[in-house]
C-alpha cells in the first residue's frame, strides 16, 4: 500500500480545489449567459462554423479555470500560512513568527498567533529558571544535610522513617534505602543507663497541632544491633507537619569518643586508686621474687608467713580495684563500650586461665561443650571477662577440695546465657535476696573468704549495662549455679 | 628537655644470635629497679631510665631490640615516645611493650593503633612473669609469623 500522502499537501490541495471549484461555478454562470447571448446574436454564423463554437467554449473554460484558481490562491495563502504556523506550536517551537500583512482579519489572527507564541516562550523561560533555582536549593540542602556530622532522622505520623542522612547511616550501620518506610523501633533502641526508652517518649508526636513537643536528653545509648553508640538525642515534633505527613525530626549527636575520654579522666577516687596500686605492686613484686629465690631456705612455717603476706597483698589490690569500680558505678561514670566478640572463645580462655588455681585446691574446673562452636555477643571485652573471672573465682573459693565446677553456655531468645555451677557450700536462703548488693557476705568463715563481697555488686552493674541479667540458684550445702545473659550480636565471625 | 633528634645514620641491627638489649622506661623507682634486676639476671641486659627524655636520648644513641614503656611518665606521655619510635625508620622495627595499670583501656587501644606490639598490666603480673612476657615477645620477633 503506498504511503499516505503528506496530509498537509493533500489538505492544501483540497481546500484550494474546493475554493477553485466554488469560484469556477460562480464564474461559470455569467460566462454561460454571455456565451448564449453571443450565440444568439452571432449564432447563425457560428452554427455554420463548429470550430468557432469550439474555440469560444475552450476560451471560456480556460479563462474560468485560471481565474478561479488564481483567485483562490490569492485569498487562501495567508490562511494556509496560519495553518503551517500551527504546526510549529504543536511541536512546541514558539520561536516561529508569522509575517502576514494582508491588512484584514487574517493579519489580526496572525498577530494574535505571534503574541501567543511570544507569551508561551516567556512562560517556559520563567518556569525553567524557577526549576533551576529549586534544583539548586534542593542540592544545597542535600549537601548540607549530608555533611552535618550529627545524624538527622525524620519520621512520619506513624513513626516510619522518611528522612535519613549520611551521618545517620554511619551511626546506625544501616543505609538510607534499608530504613525508609520502616518504623524507627525496628532500626534501633534507645537506653537511658539500663532502661529502654520507647519511641513514643523520645519521638513526640501529638494530634493537637499546638506547641511543638520537645524531647532532649544526654548520655543515652543507641543500639541498632549492628552498632552501639552513646548519643545526645534531641527530637521535636514538626509543626504543621501533619499536612505533609511529617511527624517528628530527631538529631543524634555521637558522644561515644567523648564518653570514652571522660571514663578515663582521673577523678579523686581514680587518682587515689592509682596511688594505692603503686606501693602494692612493689610489695607484691618484691615478695614474689624474694620467695622464689629463697624458697629452699625456709621451713614450712616461715613459708606460711610469706604466703599469707602475699595473699593479703593480693586482696588489697583486688579491694582497690573493686572500690574504684563501685565508686564509678555510684557516680554513673561507669560505662561499657560494647563490640562484637567471640563469646565461646572467651569463656574457654577464662576457664583455662583459672584452671591452675582450681587445681591448687584440687577442684575440677571444666568447660562443658554444648555444641556451639562460635557465638557472637555485643560486649566490652575487658569488663565482661572481669565478671566471668569473678564468678569462677567465687566458685573456686566457696568449694571444698575435691569438688567440681562446670561452665557452659546456652542460647536463649536472642541472648547467650552462661552458667557456672559448683558443688560448694551454697548460699543460705536468707542471704539470697541480698547477694548482689554492696559489701554483703553470706558467710563469715575467714579462712575461706578471699573476696570482699563487692565482686557480685560490680558484676551485676556490668551485666546490666550490657542489657543482660544475672541471677543465682543455690541451696545451702548443695552448691550454686550462677547465670548471666548477654545479647547476641548480628556480627558474623 | 626537648626530645633528641633521631640519629642521622640508619642503625644497623646487631648480628644475628647476639644478646638482645632491652630499654626500660619506668618512673616508679622500686618497680624499675626490680624489673631491671630480673631482666639482667635472665640474660637480657637492660638500660633503665626514669624519664621520657632520658629514654629518647638512649634510643638515639643505642640500638634496642625491645622497649618496655611506662605510659604515665613525669615529663611526657608514653604514647608520645611510642609515636616517635614508630615513626622513625631507624627505630620502628623495635618491639614496644607498654606498661600500664588497670583502667586504661582507651589508652591501650590507642597504643595499639600507634603500633605497640603489646601491653602488660603491672599490678597483675609478678616480675618473673614480666620477664617471661619479654622473652615471648622477643621470640615472636625472631621467628616472624608466616605471611597469610
Interface residues (C-beta under 8 A of the other chain):
Chain A: X260 X261 X263 X264 X270 X273 X274 X277 X278 X280 X281 X282 X284 X285 X286 X288 X289 X292 X317 X321 X324 X337 X382
Chain B: X28 X30 X31 X34 X37 X38 X101 X102 X103 X104 X105 X106 X107 X122 X123 X126 X127 X128
